[in-house]
Amino acid sequence: MPTPETEAHTIVMLYCPNLKHLLEPIISMLSSIILFWLNKRDLYKHIHNWTLQYANKGYYTIEIKVFVRLPASLNKERCCRGFYGLLNHNINSQYQLCFGTYDSNPEHLDELPPCELAVNVVEMFGGVEKQLAIGQEVHNKGEYRWLATILNHLVFF
C-alpha cells in the first residue's frame, strides 16, 4: 500500500515535474492531508462495519454505543479522537441511515411530552424532595448517567 508521502510525491511529479525542488514543503503538506483523509476513511469504515455487525445481531443504538471502541491505531490519531461524542453520534447516524429512526418499540411512536412525563415521574418517585434524595444517593455512588436520567424530569416539572 502506498504511503501518503509517495502519493503526494506522485501527485507533484505528475502535474509539475520541473518544480520538484520548489515544492518540497507542499509535498510534506500534501502527505499530511492524505494521511488525514486515510485516517478518516478508516475511522468511518470502522464505525460503519461495527455498527452494522451489532445492528444485525439485534442490538439498538444505545447498546451499540457501549460496545464499539476505536482501535489503538485510530485512537492515537488526533483527528479521530472522540470530541463531543464523535463516536456516539456517528454510530447513531450510521444506524439511522441503514435502519431509520424507528427502533421497533411501539411506545416510541407517540411518546408523552416532557412536561407531562415529568409530572408523572415525580409523582411516581413520591415528590420532588424524595426524588432529590434518591438523586443524592445515586450521586454518592458515582452513577452519573443514572443521576442525569433521574433528575432530568425535575427540569420539566
C-alpha positions as a Markdown table, in Angstrom:
| # | Residue | x | y | z |
|---|---|---|---|---|
| 1 | Met | 0.0 | 0.0 | 0.0 |
| 2 | Pro | 1.5 | 3.4 | -0.9 |
| 3 | Thr | 2.3 | 5.8 | 1.9 |
| 4 | Pro | 1.0 | 9.3 | 2.0 |
| 5 | Glu | 4.5 | 10.6 | 1.2 |
| 6 | Thr | 4.8 | 8.6 | -2.0 |
| 7 | Glu | 1.2 | 9.5 | -3.1 |
| 8 | Ala | 2.0 | 13.2 | -2.5 |
| 9 | His | 5.3 | 12.9 | -4.4 |
| 10 | Thr | 3.4 | 11.2 | -7.3 |
| 11 | Ile | 0.8 | 13.9 | -7.5 |
| 12 | Val | 3.5 | 16.6 | -7.6 |
| 13 | Met | 5.6 | 14.8 | -10.2 |
| 14 | Leu | 2.6 | 14.3 | -12.4 |
| 15 | Tyr | 1.5 | 17.9 | -12.5 |
| 16 | Cys | 4.7 | 19.9 | -12.2 |
| 17 | Pro | 7.8 | 17.7 | -12.5 |
| 18 | Asn | 10.2 | 20.6 | -13.2 |
| 19 | Leu | 9.4 | 22.4 | -9.9 |
| 20 | Lys | 10.0 | 19.5 | -7.5 |
| 21 | His | 12.7 | 21.3 | -5.5 |
| 22 | Leu | 10.4 | 24.3 | -5.0 |
| 23 | Leu | 7.5 | 22.1 | -4.0 |
| 24 | Glu | 9.1 | 20.1 | -1.1 |
| 25 | Pro | 7.1 | 22.0 | 1.5 |
| 26 | Ile | 3.9 | 21.3 | -0.5 |
| 27 | Ile | 4.8 | 17.6 | -0.7 |
| 28 | Ser | 5.1 | 17.4 | 3.1 |
| 29 | Met | 1.8 | 19.3 | 3.4 |
| 30 | Leu | 0.1 | 17.0 | 0.9 |
| 31 | Ser | 1.3 | 14.0 | 2.7 |
| 32 | Ser | -0.3 | 15.3 | 5.9 |
| 33 | Ile | -3.6 | 15.9 | 4.1 |
| 34 | Ile | -3.5 | 12.5 | 2.5 |
| 35 | Leu | -2.8 | 10.9 | 5.9 |
| 36 | Phe | -5.7 | 12.8 | 7.4 |
| 37 | Trp | -8.1 | 11.6 | 4.8 |
| 38 | Leu | -6.8 | 8.0 | 5.1 |
| 39 | Asn | -7.4 | 8.1 | 8.8 |
| 40 | Lys | -10.9 | 9.5 | 8.4 |
| 41 | Arg | -11.6 | 6.8 | 5.8 |
| 42 | Asp | -10.5 | 4.1 | 8.2 |
| 43 | Leu | -12.5 | 5.7 | 11.1 |
| 44 | Tyr | -15.8 | 5.8 | 9.2 |
| 45 | Lys | -15.2 | 2.3 | 7.8 |
| 46 | His | -14.7 | 1.0 | 11.4 |
| 47 | Ile | -17.8 | 2.8 | 12.6 |
| 48 | His | -19.9 | 1.5 | 9.7 |
| 49 | Asn | -18.7 | -2.1 | 10.0 |
| 50 | Trp | -19.2 | -2.5 | 13.7 |
| 51 | Thr | -22.5 | -0.6 | 13.8 |
| 52 | Leu | -24.0 | -2.9 | 11.2 |
| 53 | Gln | -22.5 | -6.0 | 12.8 |
| 54 | Tyr | -24.1 | -5.3 | 16.1 |
| 55 | Ala | -27.3 | -4.0 | 14.5 |
| 56 | Asn | -27.7 | -7.2 | 12.5 |
| 57 | Lys | -27.4 | -9.1 | 15.8 |
| 58 | Gly | -30.4 | -7.2 | 17.1 |
| 59 | Tyr | -28.8 | -4.5 | 19.2 |
| 60 | Tyr | -30.1 | -0.9 | 19.3 |
| 61 | Thr | -28.0 | 2.2 | 19.0 |
| 62 | Ile | -27.9 | 2.8 | 22.8 |
| 63 | Glu | -26.4 | -0.7 | 23.2 |
| 64 | Ile | -24.1 | -0.4 | 20.2 |
| 65 | Lys | -22.5 | 2.8 | 21.6 |
| 66 | Val | -21.4 | 0.8 | 24.7 |
| 67 | Phe | -19.7 | -2.0 | 22.6 |
| 68 | Val | -17.9 | -0.1 | 19.9 |
| 69 | Arg | -14.4 | 1.3 | 20.7 |
| 70 | Leu | -11.8 | 2.6 | 18.3 |
| 71 | Pro | -8.7 | 0.5 | 17.8 |
| 72 | Ala | -5.4 | 1.9 | 19.1 |
| 73 | Ser | -4.2 | 2.8 | 15.7 |
| 74 | Leu | -7.1 | 5.2 | 15.2 |
| 75 | Asn | -7.4 | 6.3 | 18.8 |
| 76 | Lys | -3.9 | 7.7 | 18.8 |
| 77 | Glu | -4.6 | 10.0 | 15.8 |
| 78 | Arg | -5.7 | 13.4 | 16.8 |
| 79 | Cys | -8.3 | 13.8 | 14.0 |
| 80 | Cys | -10.0 | 10.5 | 15.1 |
| 81 | Arg | -10.3 | 11.1 | 18.8 |
| 82 | Gly | -13.7 | 11.4 | 20.4 |
| 83 | Phe | -14.7 | 15.1 | 20.6 |
| 84 | Tyr | -18.1 | 16.0 | 21.9 |
| 85 | Gly | -19.4 | 12.4 | 21.4 |
| 86 | Leu | -17.9 | 11.8 | 17.9 |
| 87 | Leu | -18.2 | 8.0 | 18.2 |
| 88 | Asn | -21.7 | 8.0 | 19.8 |
| 89 | His | -23.2 | 10.4 | 17.3 |
| 90 | Asn | -21.6 | 8.7 | 14.3 |
| 91 | Ile | -22.8 | 5.3 | 15.4 |
| 92 | Asn | -26.3 | 6.7 | 15.8 |
| 93 | Ser | -26.3 | 8.4 | 12.4 |
| 94 | Gln | -25.0 | 5.2 | 10.7 |
| 95 | Tyr | -27.7 | 3.1 | 12.4 |
| 96 | Gln | -30.4 | 5.6 | 11.3 |
| 97 | Leu | -29.0 | 5.7 | 7.8 |
| 98 | Cys | -29.4 | 2.0 | 7.4 |
| 99 | Phe | -32.5 | 1.2 | 9.5 |
| 100 | Gly | -34.3 | 4.5 | 10.0 |
| 101 | Thr | -35.3 | 6.1 | 13.3 |
| 102 | Tyr | -37.9 | 3.6 | 14.4 |
| 103 | Asp | -36.5 | 1.1 | 16.9 |
| 104 | Ser | -39.4 | -1.4 | 17.0 |
| 105 | Asn | -40.7 | -0.2 | 20.3 |
| 106 | Pro | -44.3 | 1.0 | 19.8 |
| 107 | Glu | -44.1 | 3.3 | 22.9 |
| 108 | His | -41.6 | 5.5 | 20.9 |
| 109 | Leu | -44.2 | 6.1 | 18.2 |
| 110 | Asp | -46.2 | 8.5 | 20.4 |
| 111 | Glu | -44.2 | 9.5 | 23.5 |
| 112 | Leu | -45.5 | 11.8 | 26.2 |
| 113 | Pro | -44.3 | 15.4 | 26.1 |
| 114 | Pro | -41.5 | 16.1 | 28.6 |
| 115 | Cys | -43.7 | 18.2 | 30.9 |
| 116 | Glu | -46.5 | 15.6 | 31.1 |
| 117 | Leu | -43.9 | 12.8 | 31.6 |
| 118 | Ala | -42.1 | 14.8 | 34.3 |
| 119 | Val | -45.3 | 15.3 | 36.4 |
| 120 | Asn | -46.0 | 11.5 | 36.3 |
| 121 | Val | -42.4 | 10.6 | 37.1 |
| 122 | Val | -42.1 | 13.0 | 40.0 |
| 123 | Glu | -45.4 | 11.7 | 41.4 |
| 124 | Met | -44.1 | 8.1 | 41.0 |
| 125 | Phe | -41.0 | 8.9 | 42.9 |
| 126 | Gly | -43.0 | 10.4 | 45.7 |
| 127 | Gly | -42.4 | 14.1 | 45.2 |
| 128 | Val | -39.6 | 16.4 | 44.5 |
| 129 | Glu | -37.8 | 16.0 | 47.8 |
| 130 | Lys | -37.9 | 12.2 | 47.6 |
| 131 | Gln | -36.5 | 12.4 | 44.1 |
| 132 | Leu | -33.7 | 14.7 | 45.1 |
| 133 | Ala | -32.8 | 12.4 | 48.0 |
| 134 | Ile | -32.6 | 9.5 | 45.6 |
| 135 | Gly | -30.6 | 11.6 | 43.3 |
| 136 | Gln | -28.1 | 12.4 | 46.1 |
| 137 | Glu | -27.7 | 8.7 | 46.9 |
| 138 | Val | -27.1 | 7.9 | 43.2 |
| 139 | His | -24.6 | 10.8 | 43.1 |
| 140 | Asn | -22.7 | 9.4 | 46.1 |
| 141 | Lys | -22.4 | 6.0 | 44.3 |
| 142 | Gly | -20.9 | 7.8 | 41.3 |
| 143 | Glu | -23.5 | 6.7 | 38.8 |
| 144 | Tyr | -23.8 | 10.0 | 37.0 |
| 145 | Arg | -25.7 | 8.8 | 33.9 |
| 146 | Trp | -28.4 | 7.3 | 36.0 |
| 147 | Leu | -28.4 | 10.5 | 38.1 |
| 148 | Ala | -28.9 | 12.6 | 35.0 |
| 149 | Thr | -31.8 | 10.4 | 34.0 |
| 150 | Ile | -33.5 | 10.7 | 37.4 |
| 151 | Leu | -33.0 | 14.5 | 37.8 |
| 152 | Asn | -33.8 | 15.3 | 34.2 |
| 153 | His | -37.5 | 15.1 | 34.9 |
| 154 | Leu | -37.2 | 17.8 | 37.6 |
| 155 | Val | -36.2 | 20.3 | 34.9 |
| 156 | Phe | -39.7 | 19.9 | 33.3 |
| 157 | Phe | -41.7 | 19.6 | 36.5 |
